[in-house]
Amino acid sequence: MPIEVVWFKRDLRLRDHKPLQVASQSKNPLFLMYLVEPERKSQPDTDDIHIEWEIDCALALDKNLRLIGGSLHIIHSNAIEILGKLDRTHGINRIFSHEETGTSWSYQRDMLVKEWCEQQEIQWIEFPSNGVVRGLESRDNWKASRDARMSEPLIEIPHNLTVIPAKENPDLTSVKLNPRPLKHRPVPGEDAAMSTIDSFLKERGELYRWRMSAPALATNHCSRLSPYFSAGCISIGRAVQMVSERQRQLKNEGLDPDSKSNWKKSLSSFQSRLAWHCHFIQKLEQEPTLDIRAMNHDLDSLMVREFDQKLYNAWATGNTGWPFFDACMRQLTSTGWINFRMRAMIMSVASYTLWLPWRKTGLHLARLFMDYEPGIHWSQVGMQSGTTGINTVRAYSILKQGKDHDKEGYFIKKWIPELRNVPSKYIHEPWKMPEEIQASASCLIGKDYPMPCTDEASARKEGVRRAYSARRNPDAKTTSRLVYQKHGSRKKSSRRTHKSQEHRSIQTKLF
Ligand SMILES: Cc1cc2nc3c(=O)[nH]c(=O)nc-3n(C[C@H](O)[C@H](O)[C@H](O)COP(=O)(O)OP(=O)(O)OC[C@H]3O[C@@H](n4cnc5c(N)ncnc54)[C@H](O)[C@@H]3O)c2cc1C
């Protein structure tokens, strides 16, 4: 009997898994597989923490599959090699999977698999897994399609699967991972994803809107769902519907008015971010080279950013001499996660203040993020580096962010033990400490903690000046209009025209 292959990619869950649901209706046995592809390891945006996380989520999935008669083959192999082998051994009837929106590498891999399937006359059936629309003709229609997707009925866990059984403990010794150990690493798998969203919607989320920006508070009050979304342990559609359900329940709950109002506002902010998730991935779907070529390549070329190894090292290791920045970078390196505002600050410091090329710094961040999601990542890298031409120039002031979100410096002291004894008066600018205070705080600037790698305020202003100067170029402006047509959010355009949006974006703000 031929087999039906269900290829689990970054969709490591049982619920809302249409490929599995459809394949399970076949009379043929299923071959359920997750691949650890050898080529993936050498991709410059990939870190062993990503592969390790996915394998752990795949192992959790295998456990759950065994409860319903299934099991997962976790295989270290190139996709075409294993498909060829399966076809020779069993004969493949069809392959089922979700559509994947990845970088140039996974895009090329999918092209090769498609070609192979055509040669072998095997049908490869791909299903959408979120609000991203393949082959979208115009952004104008995107929101309606996404909303329709999000309201599709959820798919529950299938039962009584008939499969080609997998070994209980897959041999992954050939994978050879050496991931950096992460502090507070989340629990892998679908069950953990479900309890994470549950605790957010019932407890942690009430003050989400007000606490998402301060890094010390965000760790608890943000949903922390991102690594589960990127490995597909929970679907975006389910998350959206769970939030809507919670919004309905709220109306009948006897909460005090303040609490009810907090929840309403926080859940509404959260729903918007779930929409952004797909909005940003849609950009990579339509332009799969965003990891190597800027959306507005004319603007990018005009900016001529320069690679400076010393500045890059200071930035990448959290040793710039700017305490709030360094604390954020060190938290990210140790835990694999930091909140949105700080990610934006980290990227904007690289691109405006230090004038470093976005691809190098974007790759470094991709490797640091436990939740690396190519579509969100490269779109955000472009946005925070000013290479789209359609977004406001946001050059973050580290001092302002630090004072707004960590006035007393508790967060700084947590992540930079060298500054532990520095009085709060100097915690954001320790280089201003008189020598005797440096001595009494056991922190000699330039020895125990670095001097600032450059003058932050003037370097940032110079970066902003160069960015605006490039934006005035007529070719860059023309390309910006094309970028807007292809990728711009239509929500904004209903309120203001692209022209006025451009006008707004050339006003300098202090972020
Ligand atoms: C330079 C840069 C790179 C980024 N790279 C990634 C990445 O690789 N992977 C990733 O998941 N997110 C990325 N983000 C977006 C955002 O910072 C994270 O999604 C968020 O911090 C994850 O934490 P959370 O799940 O607790 O978020 P919550 O605030 O609880 O939000 C819930 C979900 O909404 C989505 N979301 C939230 N903010 C955004 C946003 N600004 N854009 C798109 N979707 C959003 C995410 O799926 C997130 O998991 C990046 C942001 C920047 C500025």
The ligand as an ORCA input file, in Angstrom:
! r2SCAN-3c Opt
* xyz 0 1
  C      14.140     44.118     14.747
  C      12.999     43.230     15.189
  C      13.038     41.883     14.937
  C      11.986     41.052     15.324
  N      12.090     39.720     15.060
  C      11.094     38.889     15.423
  C      11.189     37.487     15.178
  O      12.191     37.001     14.623
  N      10.164     36.701     15.590
  C       9.047     37.220     16.195
  O       8.145     36.458     16.546
  N       8.928     38.527     16.401
  C       9.904     39.389     16.064
  N       9.782     40.731     16.312
  C       8.492     41.269     16.785
  C       8.252     41.313     18.299
  O       9.311     41.961     18.935
  C       8.033     39.936     18.913
  O       7.023     39.247     18.194
  C       7.584     39.969     20.358
  O       8.477     40.711     21.128
  C       7.482     38.535     20.882
  O       7.112     38.475     22.233
  P       5.632     38.044     22.678
  O       5.207     36.807     21.986
  O       5.577     38.042     24.153
  O       4.807     39.268     22.081
  P       3.367     39.820     22.375
  O       3.505     41.272     22.562
  O       2.673     39.064     23.418
  O       2.628     39.639     20.974
  C       1.976     38.422     20.592
  C       2.388     38.024     19.216
  O       2.061     39.049     18.280
  C       3.045     39.105     17.257
  N       3.732     40.395     17.311
  C       3.936     41.178     18.385
  N       4.582     42.302     18.031
  C       4.792     42.213     16.704
  C       5.392     43.058     15.745
  N       5.894     44.237     16.068
  N       5.440     42.662     14.465
  C       4.902     41.487     14.095
  N       4.300     40.632     14.958
  C       4.244     40.994     16.241
  C       4.051     37.991     17.547
  O       3.667     36.848     16.854
  C       3.886     37.798     19.049
  O       4.269     36.525     19.485
  C      10.831     41.599     15.947
  C      10.798     42.957     16.215
  C      11.860     43.775     15.843
  C      11.808     45.237     16.138
*
